[in-house]
């Protein structure tokens, strides 16, 4: 199944963006060639940009603490797997400590390495990181792969508590919604939320179905319109489409 996720508030939208950027950085750091390492570095720049919001750390701490307290109440519930519960609580407690311990700004590395700040500034210009613009960066790209990987790992490590925190929050959020078989009549589906609190919609679709969901939603209603992927530009579907829909909320 292909899982399409649609956040209904800015906090979850930010966490999803950061998750994607971290995963992109991890993937390209593991490779050896210069261009993947350049891509990984640019992903780190994007992480710094998104995570620079002053309230991100407090948002994570608040949500993790709220989840910890909710799970603590389940300790004496006989229907709960206590071993699994303790594992999750231990993970949350460790993450709380690591996020609490974050000190200073995430862009401290850029302040310590002026040439990195120059690279970040030039990266917003198409072709702006050419060798004739940034000879120091060009030299770094031609260093040994092990050196580049060690540098990238060192630069992303201070941000890992943020990644661990958002991973726990998103995992719990995704697991909160049970998918339900749903049918979009003539490619369209609409549902009123009637006061239901939803933070994330998850639309699951068979990958062999050549349709893509176009979603719009607010606190009152959701609308899903399926587009035919095999046509360019994509056109609205007129067939009935079966899909799974999950409402996720913490």
C-alpha positions as CSV (number, residue, x, y, z in Angstrom):
1,X,0.0,0.0,0.0
2,X,1.0,3.6,-0.6
3,X,0.3,5.7,2.5
4,X,-0.5,9.4,1.8
5,X,-0.4,11.5,4.9
6,X,-2.1,14.9,5.3
7,X,-1.5,17.0,8.4
8,X,-4.2,19.2,9.7
9,X,-2.1,21.5,11.8
10,X,1.2,23.4,11.4
11,X,2.9,21.5,14.3
12,X,2.4,18.1,12.6
13,X,3.3,19.6,9.2
14,X,6.6,20.7,10.6
15,X,7.4,17.3,12.2
16,X,6.7,15.5,8.9
17,X,8.9,17.9,7.0
18,X,11.7,17.4,9.5
19,X,11.3,13.6,9.4
20,X,11.7,13.6,5.6
21,X,14.8,15.9,5.8
22,X,16.5,13.7,8.4
23,X,15.8,10.5,6.5
24,X,17.1,12.2,3.3
25,X,20.3,13.2,5.2
26,X,20.8,9.8,6.7
27,X,20.5,8.1,3.3
28,X,23.0,10.3,1.5
29,X,25.5,10.4,4.4
30,X,25.8,6.6,4.1
31,X,26.9,6.8,0.4
32,X,30.5,7.6,-0.7
33,X,30.3,9.9,-3.7
34,X,30.7,13.7,-3.4
35,X,27.3,14.6,-4.9
36,X,25.3,12.5,-2.3
37,X,27.3,14.1,0.4
38,X,26.5,17.6,-1.0
39,X,22.8,16.6,-1.0
40,X,23.2,15.4,2.6
41,X,24.7,18.7,3.6
42,X,21.9,20.7,2.0
43,X,19.4,18.5,3.9
44,X,21.2,19.5,7.1
45,X,20.9,23.1,6.1
46,X,17.2,22.6,5.6
47,X,16.8,20.9,9.0
48,X,18.5,23.8,10.7
49,X,16.2,26.2,8.8
50,X,13.0,24.3,9.8
51,X,14.1,23.5,13.3
52,X,15.2,27.1,14.1
53,X,11.6,27.8,15.2
54,X,11.9,28.9,18.8
55,X,9.0,26.8,20.0
56,X,10.0,23.5,18.4
57,X,11.9,22.2,21.4
58,X,9.1,23.3,23.8
59,X,6.5,21.7,21.5
60,X,8.3,18.4,21.5
61,X,8.8,18.4,25.3
62,X,5.2,19.3,25.9
63,X,3.9,16.5,23.6
64,X,6.3,13.9,24.9
65,X,5.4,14.7,28.5
66,X,1.7,14.6,27.7
67,X,2.2,11.1,26.1
68,X,4.2,10.0,29.1
69,X,1.5,10.9,31.5
70,X,-1.2,9.3,29.4
71,X,0.7,6.0,29.2
72,X,1.5,6.1,32.9
73,X,-2.2,5.8,33.5
74,X,-2.3,2.5,31.7
75,X,0.1,0.7,34.0
76,X,-2.6,-1.1,35.9
77,X,-4.8,-1.9,32.9
78,X,-4.8,-5.7,32.6
79,X,-5.5,-5.5,28.8
80,X,-2.2,-3.7,28.2
81,X,1.0,-5.5,27.4
82,X,3.0,-4.1,30.3
83,X,6.4,-5.1,28.9
84,X,5.7,-3.2,25.7
85,X,4.3,-0.3,27.8
86,X,7.5,-0.1,29.8
87,X,9.6,-0.1,26.7
88,X,7.7,2.8,25.3
89,X,7.9,4.7,28.5
90,X,11.6,4.1,28.8
91,X,12.1,5.4,25.3
92,X,10.0,8.5,26.0
93,X,11.9,9.2,29.3
94,X,15.3,8.9,27.5
95,X,14.1,11.2,24.8
96,X,12.8,13.8,27.2
97,X,16.2,13.9,28.9
98,X,18.0,14.3,25.6
99,X,15.7,17.0,24.3
100,X,16.0,18.8,27.7
101,X,19.7,18.7,27.4
102,X,19.8,20.6,24.1
103,X,21.7,23.8,24.6
104,X,22.3,26.7,22.3
105,X,21.2,27.0,18.7
106,X,21.2,24.3,16.2
107,X,23.1,26.5,13.8
108,X,26.1,26.7,16.1
109,X,28.1,24.6,13.6
110,X,27.6,27.3,10.9
111,X,29.0,29.9,13.4
112,X,32.0,27.7,14.0
113,X,32.7,27.1,10.3
114,X,32.3,30.3,8.4
115,X,32.7,28.5,5.0
116,X,29.7,26.4,5.8
117,X,27.6,29.5,6.4
118,X,28.8,30.7,3.0
119,X,27.8,27.4,1.4
120,X,24.3,27.7,3.0
121,X,23.9,31.2,1.8
122,X,25.0,30.3,-1.8
123,X,22.9,27.1,-1.9
124,X,19.7,29.1,-2.4
125,X,21.1,30.4,-5.7
126,X,20.8,27.9,-8.7
127,X,24.3,26.7,-9.4
128,X,25.6,29.0,-6.7
129,X,27.9,26.4,-5.1
130,X,30.2,26.0,-8.1
131,X,33.9,25.5,-7.6
132,X,34.8,29.0,-8.7
133,X,32.3,30.5,-6.2
134,X,33.3,28.3,-3.2
135,X,36.8,26.8,-3.6
136,X,36.9,25.6,0.0
137,X,33.6,23.7,-0.4
138,X,34.9,22.3,-3.8
139,X,38.1,21.1,-1.9
140,X,35.9,19.5,0.8
141,X,33.9,17.6,-1.9
142,X,37.2,16.1,-3.2
143,X,38.4,15.0,0.3
144,X,38.2,11.3,1.3
145,X,34.7,9.9,1.6
146,X,35.4,8.9,5.2
147,X,36.4,12.5,6.1
148,X,33.3,13.9,4.6
149,X,31.1,11.3,6.3
150,X,32.7,12.0,9.6
151,X,32.1,15.7,9.2
152,X,28.5,15.2,8.2
153,X,27.9,12.9,11.1
154,X,29.4,15.4,13.5
155,X,27.3,18.2,12.1
156,X,24.0,16.3,12.3
157,X,24.6,14.6,15.7
158,X,23.6,17.7,17.8
159,X,20.2,17.6,16.1
160,X,19.5,13.9,16.8
161,X,17.5,14.5,20.0
162,X,15.0,16.4,17.8
163,X,14.8,13.5,15.4
164,X,14.3,11.0,18.2
165,X,11.6,13.1,19.7
166,X,9.6,13.7,16.6
167,X,10.0,10.0,15.6
168,X,8.3,9.0,18.9
169,X,5.5,11.6,18.5
170,X,4.8,10.6,14.8
171,X,4.9,6.9,15.6
172,X,2.3,7.2,18.4
173,X,0.2,9.5,16.1
174,X,0.3,7.1,13.2
175,X,-0.6,4.2,15.4
176,X,-3.6,6.0,16.9
177,X,-5.7,5.8,13.7
178,X,-7.2,2.5,12.6
179,X,-7.7,2.3,8.8
180,X,-11.2,1.9,7.6
181,X,-12.3,0.6,4.2
182,X,-13.7,3.6,2.3
183,X,-15.2,4.2,-1.2
184,X,-14.8,7.4,-3.2
185,X,-17.9,7.6,-5.5
186,X,-16.8,8.7,-8.9
187,X,-13.4,9.6,-7.5
188,X,-14.7,12.0,-4.8
189,X,-15.1,11.5,-1.1
190,X,-16.3,14.0,1.5
191,X,-16.9,13.7,5.3
192,X,-17.9,16.2,7.9
193,X,-15.8,15.9,11.1
194,X,-18.6,17.1,13.4
195,X,-16.2,18.4,16.0
196,X,-13.9,15.3,15.8
197,X,-10.3,16.3,16.6
198,X,-8.0,15.0,13.9
199,X,-4.3,15.8,13.5
200,X,-3.4,13.6,10.6
201,X,-5.2,11.9,7.8
202,X,-3.8,8.7,6.4
203,X,-5.0,7.5,3.0
204,X,-3.8,4.1,1.9
205,X,-4.1,3.0,-1.7
206,X,-3.1,-0.1,-3.7
207,X,0.0,1.0,-5.7
208,X,-1.4,-0.7,-8.8
209,X,-4.2,1.7,-8.9
210,X,-3.2,4.6,-11.2
211,X,-4.8,7.3,-9.1
212,X,-3.5,9.9,-6.7
213,X,-5.5,11.5,-3.8
214,X,-5.7,15.3,-3.8
215,X,-6.7,16.2,-0.2
216,X,-8.1,19.3,1.4
217,X,-9.2,19.4,5.0
218,X,-9.9,21.7,7.9
219,X,-11.4,21.2,11.4
220,X,-14.9,20.9,9.9
221,X,-14.6,18.6,6.9
222,X,-12.3,16.6,4.6
223,X,-12.4,16.4,0.9
224,X,-10.5,13.8,-1.2
225,X,-10.5,13.9,-5.0
226,X,-8.7,11.2,-7.0
227,X,-6.7,12.2,-10.1
228,X,-5.7,9.9,-12.9
229,X,-1.9,9.6,-12.7
230,X,-1.5,8.1,-16.2
231,X,-2.7,11.4,-17.9
232,X,-0.7,14.6,-18.1
233,X,-1.9,16.9,-16.8
234,X,-3.7,14.6,-14.3
235,X,-7.5,14.6,-14.8
236,X,-10.2,13.9,-12.2
237,X,-11.2,10.3,-11.9
238,X,-14.8,9.3,-12.6
239,X,-14.6,5.7,-11.3
240,X,-15.4,4.4,-7.8
241,X,-12.1,4.1,-5.9
242,X,-11.6,1.8,-2.9
243,X,-9.1,3.1,-0.3
244,X,-8.4,2.9,3.4
245,X,-8.8,6.1,5.5
246,X,-7.3,6.6,9.0
247,X,-8.0,9.5,11.4
248,X,-5.0,10.0,13.6
249,X,-5.0,12.1,16.8
250,X,-3.0,12.1,20.0
